[in-house]
Amino acid sequence: MNENVHIVFVLQGLNDSLTNRQLYFALAVTSYLFTIFVNLTLILTVCLDKTLHQPMYVFMCNLCFTGICGASSFYLKLLIDLLAEAQVITYAGCLMQMFISYTYIFCQFTSLTVMAYDRYLAICQPLRYWALMTGQKVMLLLLLTWCLSLLETAVGLVLITRLQFCNHHIARIFCTNWEVVKLSCSDTTANNLYGFILIFLHSVQFMVILVSYVHLIQSAARSQANRKKFAQTCLPHLISLLIFSTSLLFDALYSRYGGGSMAALQNALAAEFLVVPPIINPIIYGMNLKQVRTQISLRFTSEKPQREFLK
């Protein structure tokens, strides 16, 4: 561990993109600012409107907050690298980037599982919903989401700190667990085993979501009211889940089979899970949920009549 403190990793993912660094910098800044804007807009709308202080919207805000964290872990380092002559990151910086990005990943997946459970109660057991989903229960679910995510991330990073590295060149534009482990000349059996454990645990989570949706679809088919509620509240969640899962799949495929002549494209696809979900999630929920959409519209238009009156 003491020897690793002085290690500096070289990020090679931007090598093919530096000729157009001004263009990429402008696109990255615009994308990052837009991500922050749409997520904060949704969070502030829910916080400022007491009618939106309901479990579904609280979980939605948590999803948006984790999106800001995940996007920040990627964009801030990317923007620095686009302005720098050398694309490097210290060992401590690499661990910090992985800590934030993997906490984001685990927290997003667990949040989507919690949201599926919430929708199951709201549609399949509407009469018992408020008795089961109390304010105390919401806080407990949020606490468990963050504690489990932080624990999963911390264990993975502790396993990395015991490794010795023979190579310091990362073929990515950001640090990931798999890319760093591949640089090790130590025994990585524990790291690989922990990776399989995480895959199993999150596969169980995915199965819980699928089972919830089987019950949700069955319940929605029974009445027009349930079908409307399913379309308004469950479809955004399902779309978010599909986008996030697809993004993670791209990252996994790139980590195992990336490289070659399409390295720039593969790097972009590998970063999709840190870029696309944080932008798409608040847009999907903001557009599809009528209460949120109405409140956002009111907040952006309420000042206009006042300005005209003052004139």
Protein Blocks (a to p, Z undefined) as FASTA:
>chain_A
ZZmmmpccddfklmmmmmmmmmmmmmmmmmmmmmmmmmmmmmmmmmmpmklmcfklmmmm
mmmmmmmmmmmmmmmmmmmmmmpmbdcddfklmmmmmmmmmmmmmmmmmmmmmmmmmmmm
mmmmmmlmmmmmgfklmmmmmmmmmmmmmmmmmmmmmmmmmpccfbfcdcbfbdcfklmm
mmpcbdfklmmmmmmmmmmmmmmmmmmmmmmmmmmmmmmmmpmklmmmmmmmmmmmmmmm
mmmmmmmmmmmmmmmmggcjklmmmmmmmmmmmmmmmmmmmmmmmmmmmklmmmmmmmmm
mmmmmmmmmZZ
